[in-house]
Amino acid sequence: MRWLPPTPRIILYAALNAAFVVAVLLLASIGGSANPRIVYLILLFAVCSAPIIDFDGLNGRFIMPSLYLGFYFVSFGLLDFANLATGISSETVSSIFSATEGVILAGSIMMTIGCRTAMALGKRAPQALPARDWSMKTILGIGIPWWIIGTAATYILNVYIVTDNSIEASKKGFETMGPYGTTAFMLATIIQPIGILLIAYAWRLRRSKFLLALVITVVIVQVLLGFVINVKSTAMIGGILVILTFILVEGRLPIPWLVAAVLYGIVIYPIFVAARAEIHGKGTIARASILGNLEHVVELAIAAENRDNGRGEHAQSLLERTSVRGSVQMIVQHTGVDVNFEYGATLTPLLATFVPRIIWSDKPTVETGRVVNKVFHVTEVDFWDTYISPAIPGELYWNFGWPGLLIGMTVIGGALGTLGRRCNLAERRSVTNLLVVAVTIKQVIVGIEGTFSPEYVVWFRSLGAIGILHLMFAKVPIPDRFSINVEQPASPAQPRLSPLKPFPNLLK
């Protein structure tokens, strides 16, 4: 995919921001709020849309920082933008620009600086090792069994061992399995999404009807599994990973799959929400019996959804669920005033990232979401049963104030810039690059609204595991598609080279 040259991209950036300014002013005039967050929204959008200037394709080196800033705006600005038309303001301070908005904006700026610095410093860094990919036999020989094992383990764990989503059921289930059983089941569930990625990657390389049928089967099974165990992310992970793999390998959008995803959100997702309350919430049917009574269970869920719609009841909107500005605002307003700084207390699990619990049974564990709820008194009762996400910028500020925010966001940006440069799928497609980008998108980019230690511990471990897998299975040499400029005329001493065919050993 060819993107726009530099000058039109700058013009596009300026035009897009001008259009956004007009939209903000128009919506603010319609809503008539006494405290619209106009300056904040304009500045935040200007930073979060900056990757347009350098964007080099849907699978290029700027895709990860672009996605990060896109999720950043969704998490901290999109609800404010939508509320302009309704006259609702999320800011309690009446000033034109608040401390909370300063923290959020500074986080996006430092992330951008860190990313661009890493990109600039890495331009002269040569590749240390020749690029290699997995063979097709290895991709399918690992991908299919890992997905099957992970799916079976997820079903057994959530149907027969942990029978519901309560804390008591989880504790009882983990005690029954013991440390070794718990570790085995956790590993099995971790390899499941890797199996899906490998299957989807093989499909995009071979493009055979058999692999397409296998991919569709995987997506359907994931939807059924998520419905049975009452975990929406499990139901959606199959389709999400297939779409993500298509985009990263091809550099273009899979329109039929995106249409299917929209239909899923319109038709299937409401059934999930209704089933959570009607089936799982009331305990009408045990999880072990859902597959055997699937048709009846779906009928009950649809009836519950229609009943709720008839009463005018609706769940929290998607914008309300994705916005975490309120958490950052709470942290900034209270930390250092009536709530103490944490000074790294919520980050201590990072110290034991690569030490398994079998070896260090007492390694630090901090349930940050519960701590936030207790310390900031979000709910006065049952605070240990409620998780309140601080969001990554909020947690960094909660621990070390402004230094923690500025340094932490710069380091995150530097990491994304480094990985974006080294794992550029537009130049070199490989299993390793795909896994690194996919894991980073899930844990770092989508996880921006979560808590630091759980997201980043999994990220660090995943990158370490991917490195081991690369050393074990990446044996097939692959050429750098841009290492030879085949369009330049050949000199008399240098004969013209024919274009290199990507993946010659994988497409036979």
C-alpha positions in Angstrom: 0.0 0.0 0.0 1.4 3.4 -1.0 0.6 6.3 1.4 0.6 10.0 0.6 3.9 11.8 0.1 5.0 14.2 2.9 3.5 17.4 1.7 -0.1 16.2 1.1 0.1 14.4 4.5 0.9 17.7 6.3 -1.9 19.4 4.4 -4.2 16.5 5.3 -3.2 16.8 9.0 -3.9 20.6 9.0 -7.2 20.1 7.2 -8.3 17.4 9.6 -7.5 19.5 12.6 -9.2 22.5 11.1 -12.4 20.4 10.5 -12.1 19.1 14.1 -11.9 22.7 15.5 -15.1 23.6 13.5 -16.9 20.5 14.8 -15.9 21.3 18.4 -17.1 24.9 18.2 -20.3 23.8 16.4 -21.2 21.1 18.9 -20.3 23.4 21.8 -22.7 26.0 20.5 -25.5 23.4 20.1 -24.9 21.9 23.6 -24.6 25.3 25.4 -22.5 23.9 28.2 -21.2 26.5 30.7 -17.9 24.5 30.9 -17.1 23.0 27.5 -13.6 21.5 27.3 -12.8 23.2 24.0 -9.1 24.0 24.4 -8.3 20.5 25.9 -10.1 18.7 23.0 -8.4 20.8 20.3 -4.9 20.3 21.8 -5.4 16.6 22.5 -6.7 15.9 19.0 -3.7 17.8 17.5 -1.3 15.5 19.3 -3.2 12.3 18.7 -3.6 12.9 15.0 0.1 13.8 14.5 1.0 10.3 13.2 -0.8 11.2 10.0 2.2 13.2 9.0 4.5 10.1 9.1 2.0 7.3 8.5 3.4 4.7 6.2 0.6 2.2 5.8 -1.6 -0.1 7.8 1.3 -2.4 8.6 4.2 0.1 8.5 6.5 1.2 11.3 4.1 3.9 12.5 1.1 1.7 13.0 1.7 1.0 16.7 2.2 4.6 17.8 -0.7 5.6 15.6 -3.0 3.1 17.2 -1.7 4.0 20.7 -2.6 7.7 20.2 -5.9 6.7 18.6 -6.9 4.6 21.7 -5.5 7.5 23.8 -8.0 9.9 22.3 -10.9 7.4 22.6 -10.0 6.8 26.3 -9.5 10.4 27.3 -11.3 12.7 24.8 -14.0 11.1 22.7 -16.6 11.2 25.4 -15.9 14.9 26.0 -16.3 15.5 22.3 -19.6 13.6 22.2 -20.9 15.4 25.3 -20.4 18.8 23.7 -23.7 18.4 21.9 -25.6 17.4 25.1 -24.2 20.2 27.3 -22.6 17.8 29.7 -19.1 18.6 31.0 -16.8 15.9 32.6 -14.6 18.5 34.3 -15.5 19.8 37.7 -13.0 22.7 37.5 -14.4 25.8 35.7 -11.0 27.0 34.4 -10.3 26.9 30.6 -7.7 24.2 31.2 -7.4 21.9 34.2 -4.6 20.0 35.9 -6.2 16.7 34.8 -6.2 17.8 31.2 -2.6 18.9 31.7 -1.6 15.4 32.9 -3.5 13.7 30.0 -2.1 16.0 27.3 1.5 15.8 28.7 1.3 12.0 28.6 0.4 12.0 24.9 3.2 14.5 24.1 5.9 12.6 26.0 4.8 9.3 24.4 5.1 11.0 21.0 8.5 12.4 21.8 9.8 9.1 23.1 8.5 7.3 20.0 10.0 9.8 17.5 13.3 9.8 19.3 13.5 6.0 19.2 12.7 6.1 15.5 15.3 8.7 14.8 18.1 7.1 16.8 17.4 3.7 15.2 17.7 4.8 11.6 21.4 4.0 11.5 21.2 0.7 13.5 21.9 -2.3 11.2 20.1 -5.6 11.5 22.2 -7.8 13.8 20.9 -11.1 12.4 19.5 -12.2 9.0 15.7 -12.3 8.9 14.2 -15.7 9.2 10.6 -17.1 9.3 8.9 -20.3 10.4 8.3 -22.9 7.8 4.7 -23.6 6.9 4.9 -27.1 8.4 6.0 -25.5 11.7 3.3 -22.8 11.6 0.5 -25.2 11.2 2.1 -28.0 13.3 2.2 -25.6 16.3 -0.7 -23.3 15.6 -3.5 -25.9 15.3 -2.5 -28.0 18.4 -2.0 -24.9 20.5 -5.4 -23.5 19.6 -7.0 -26.9 20.3 -5.2 -27.3 23.7 -5.9 -23.7 24.7 -9.6 -24.0 23.8 -10.0 -27.3 25.7 -8.2 -25.9 28.7 -10.3 -22.7 28.7 -13.5 -24.7 28.5 -12.5 -27.2 31.3 -11.2 -24.4 33.6 -14.3 -22.2 33.3 -16.9 -24.9 33.2 -15.8 -27.6 35.5 -13.2 -26.0 37.8 -14.2 -22.3 38.2 -17.9 -22.6 37.7 -18.9 -18.9 37.8 -17.2 -15.5 37.8 -17.4 -14.9 41.6 -14.2 -14.4 43.7 -15.1 -17.4 45.9 -15.4 -19.7 42.9 -12.0 -18.6 41.6 -10.3 -19.1 44.9 -11.8 -22.5 45.3 -10.9 -23.5 41.8 -7.3 -22.4 42.1 -6.9 -24.2 45.5 -8.3 -27.4 43.9 -5.7 -27.2 41.0 -2.7 -26.3 43.2 0.2 -24.3 41.9 1.3 -26.8 39.2 -2.2 -27.3 37.9 -2.8 -23.5 37.9 0.4 -22.9 36.0 -0.4 -25.6 33.4 -3.9 -24.2 32.8 -2.7 -20.6 32.6 0.0 -21.6 30.0 -2.6 -23.5 28.0 -4.9 -20.4 27.9 -2.0 -18.2 27.0 -1.0 -20.2 23.9 -4.6 -20.2 22.5 -4.4 -16.7 20.9 -0.9 -17.5 19.6 -2.5 -20.6 17.9 -5.2 -18.4 16.3 -2.5 -15.9 15.0 -0.5 -18.8 13.5 -3.5 -20.3 11.8 -4.6 -16.9 10.4 -1.0 -16.1 9.2 -0.8 -19.5 7.4 -4.2 -18.7 5.7 -2.9 -15.3 4.4 0.3 -16.9 3.0 -1.3 -20.0 1.4 -4.8 -18.5 0.8 -6.3 -22.0 0.5 -9.9 -22.9 0.9 -9.1 -25.4 3.6 -7.3 -22.8 5.7 -10.2 -20.3 5.1 -12.6 -22.9 6.4 -10.4 -23.6 9.4 -10.2 -19.9 10.2 -14.0 -19.5 10.0 -14.3 -22.6 12.3 -11.9 -21.1 14.8 -13.9 -17.8 14.9 -17.2 -19.7 15.4 -15.8 -21.9 18.1 -14.5 -18.9 20.0 -17.9 -17.2 19.9 -19.5 -20.3 21.3 -16.8 -20.7 23.9 -17.2 -17.1 25.1 -21.0 -17.5 25.3 -20.7 -20.6 27.4 -18.1 -19.3 29.9 -19.6 -15.8 30.0 -16.4 -14.0 28.7 -17.0 -11.5 25.9 -13.3 -11.1 25.2 -13.0 -14.9 24.5 -15.9 -14.7 22.1 -14.4 -11.8 20.2 -10.7 -12.7 20.2 -10.9 -15.1 17.2 -12.4 -12.5 14.8 -10.2 -9.7 16.2 -7.0 -11.7 15.7 -8.0 -12.8 12.2 -8.8 -9.2 11.1 -5.6 -8.0 12.8 -3.5 -10.6 11.0 -5.0 -9.8 7.6 -4.3 -6.0 8.1 -0.7 -6.6 9.3 0.2 -9.1 6.6 -1.7 -7.5 3.6 -1.5 -3.8 4.6 -5.1 -3.3 3.7 -8.6 -3.6 5.3 -10.5 -6.9 5.0 -13.9 -5.4 4.1 -16.0 -8.7 4.4 -14.5 -9.5 7.8 -15.2 -5.9 9.0 -18.8 -6.1 7.8 -19.1 -9.4 9.7 -17.7 -7.7 12.8 -20.3 -5.0 12.6 -23.1 -7.5 12.2 -21.7 -9.3 15.2 -21.9 -6.1 17.3 -25.4 -5.5 16.1 -26.9 -9.0 16.3 -24.7 -11.2 18.6 -23.3 -8.8 21.2 -26.7 -7.8 22.7 -27.5 -11.5 23.1 -24.3 -11.9 25.1 -25.3 -8.9 27.4 -28.7 -10.4 28.0 -27.3 -13.9 28.6 -25.0 -12.5 31.2 -27.9 -11.2 33.3 -30.5 -13.8 32.5 -28.5 -17.1 32.3 -25.3 -16.6 34.1 -26.4 -13.9 36.6 -29.5 -15.8 37.8 -27.8 -19.3 37.5 -30.7 -20.5 35.4 -28.7 -23.1 33.6 -25.3 -24.4 34.6 -22.4 -23.8 32.3 -21.8 -27.5 31.7 -25.4 -27.7 30.3 -25.3 -24.7 28.0 -23.9 -26.5 24.9 -26.5 -29.3 25.3 -29.3 -26.7 25.5 -27.8 -24.1 23.3 -31.0 -23.3 21.3 -33.1 -22.9 24.5 -30.4 -20.7 26.1 -30.3 -18.4 23.1 -34.1 -18.1 23.1 -34.0 -17.1 26.8 -31.3 -14.5 26.1 -33.2 -13.0 23.2 -36.4 -12.9 25.2 -34.6 -11.1 28.0 -33.1 -8.6 25.6 -36.5 -7.9 24.1 -38.0 -7.5 27.6 -35.3 -5.0 28.6 -35.7 -3.0 25.4 -39.4 -2.9 26.0 -38.9 -1.4 29.4 -36.5 1.2 28.0 -33.5 -0.2 29.9 -30.1 0.0 28.3 -26.5 -0.8 29.4 -23.8 1.7 29.7 -22.9 3.2 26.3 -19.7 2.1 24.5 -18.3 5.6 24.9 -19.0 5.6 28.7 -17.4 2.2 29.0 -14.2 3.1 27.1 -13.7 6.5 28.7 -11.3 6.6 31.7 -10.8 10.3 32.0 -12.8 10.2 35.2 -10.3 7.9 36.9 -7.4 10.2 36.0 -9.3 13.2 37.1 -10.0 11.6 40.5 -6.3 10.6 40.9 -5.0 14.1 40.0 -7.4 15.9 42.2 -6.8 13.8 45.3 -3.2 12.5 45.1 -0.9 14.6 47.2 -3.9 16.3 48.9 -5.9 13.7 50.8 -4.4 10.6 49.2 -0.7 9.6 49.4 1.5 8.9 46.5 2.2 5.2 46.0 5.9 5.6 45.2 6.0 2.4 43.1 3.8 0.2 45.3 1.4 -0.7 42.5 4.4 -1.4 40.2 6.2 -4.0 42.4 4.9 -7.0 40.5 7.1 -5.9 37.6 10.1 -7.0 39.7 9.0 -10.6 39.5 8.0 -10.7 35.9 10.1 -13.7 34.8 9.9 -15.6 38.1 7.2 -18.2 38.1 5.0 -18.6 41.2 6.2 -22.2 41.6 9.7 -20.9 42.4 8.6 -17.7 44.3 5.3 -18.5 46.0 5.2 -15.2 47.9 6.1 -12.9 45.0 4.3 -9.5 45.2 0.8 -9.3 43.8 -1.1 -6.0 43.8 -4.8 -5.9 42.8 -4.5 -2.3 41.7 -8.2 -1.9 40.7 -9.4 -2.9 44.2 -6.8 -0.6 45.8 -8.0 2.3 43.8 -11.6 1.7 44.8 -10.6 1.5 48.5 -8.1 4.4 48.7 -10.2 6.8 46.7 -13.5 5.6 48.3 -15.3 5.1 44.9 -17.7 2.7 46.5 -18.3 2.8 50.3 -19.3 -0.9 50.6 -17.9 -4.1 49.1 -14.8 -2.2 47.8 -12.9 -5.5 47.5 -15.4 -6.7 44.9 -15.1 -3.7 42.7 -12.3 -2.9 40.3 -11.7 0.8 39.3 -9.1 1.2 36.6 -6.7 4.1 37.1 -5.6 4.0 33.4 -1.8 4.0 32.6 -1.2 7.7 32.8 -3.2 8.0 36.0 -1.3 5.2 37.7 2.0 6.6 36.7 1.0 10.0 38.2 -0.5 8.2 41.3 2.9 6.6 42.0 5.4 9.4 41.3 3.5 12.5 40.3 4.7 14.5 37.3 8.1 12.8 37.1 6.5 9.4 37.0 4.1 10.5 34.3 6.7 12.2 32.1 9.4 9.6 32.3 7.0 6.6 32.1 5.1 7.8 29.1 8.4 8.7 27.4 9.7 5.1 28.0 6.5 3.7 26.6 6.8 5.8 23.5 10.4 4.8 23.1 9.5 1.1 23.3 6.7 1.5 20.7 9.1 3.4 18.4 11.8 0.8 18.7 9.4 -2.2 18.1 7.7 -0.3 15.2 11.1 0.2 13.5 12.4 -3.4 14.1 9.1 -5.2 13.5 8.0 -3.4 10.4 5.7 -5.9 8.6 5.5 -3.8 5.5 9.2 -4.5 4.9 9.5 -8.0 6.4 6.6 -10.2 7.1 7.4 -13.0 9.6 5.7 -14.9 12.4 8.0 -13.2 15.0 7.1 -9.7 13.8 3.4 -10.5 13.7 3.4 -11.9 17.2 5.4 -9.0 18.6 3.1 -6.4 17.0 -0.1 -8.3 18.0 0.9 -8.8 21.6 2.0 -5.1 21.9 -1.3 -4.0 20.5 -3.3 -6.1 22.9 -1.3 -5.4 26.1 0.1 -1.9 25.6 -2.2 -0.2 23.2 -5.6 -1.6 24.1 -4.4 -2.0 27.7 -4.0 1.8 28.1 -7.2 2.0 30.0 -6.1 -0.8 32.4 -3.6 -1.1 35.2 0.2 -1.1 34.7 1.5 -4.3 36.3 -1.0 -6.9 34.9 -0.7 -5.5 31.3 3.0 -5.0 31.2 4.0 -8.2 33.1 2.1 -10.2 30.4 3.7 -8.1 27.7 7.2 -8.6 29.0 6.7 -12.4 29.4 5.1 -12.6 26.0 8.0 -10.9 24.3 10.4 -13.2 26.1 8.4 -16.2 25.0 8.3 -14.9 21.4 12.1 -14.5 21.4 12.5 -18.2 22.5 10.1 -19.4 19.8 12.0 -17.4 17.2 15.3 -19.0 18.2 13.6 -22.5 18.1 11.6 -22.3 14.9 12.6 -19.4 12.7 14.8 -21.3 10.2 13.6 -20.2 6.8 15.6 -17.2 5.4 13.4 -14.3 4.1 14.7 -11.4 2.0 14.2 -7.8 2.9 11.8 -6.6 0.3 13.3 -3.1 0.3 17.0 -4.0 0.6 17.3 -3.9 -3.3 15.9 -1.0 -5.3 14.9 -2.9 -8.4 13.6 0.3 -10.2 17.0 1.9 -10.5 18.7 1.3 -13.8 21.6 -1.1 -13.5 25.1 0.1 -14.1 27.4 -1.8 -16.5 29.3 -3.3 -13.6 26.1 -4.2 -11.7 23.5 -6.2 -13.7 19.9 -5.6 -13.0 18.4 -7.9 -10.3 14.9 -9.3 -10.7 12.5 -8.5 -7.9 12.7 -10.9 -4.9 9.7 -13.1 -4.4 8.6 -12.9 -0.8 8.5 -16.1 1.1 9.9 -18.4 -1.7 10.1 -21.3 0.7 6.6 -20.8 2.1 4.6 -20.4 -1.1 5.8 -23.5 -3.0 
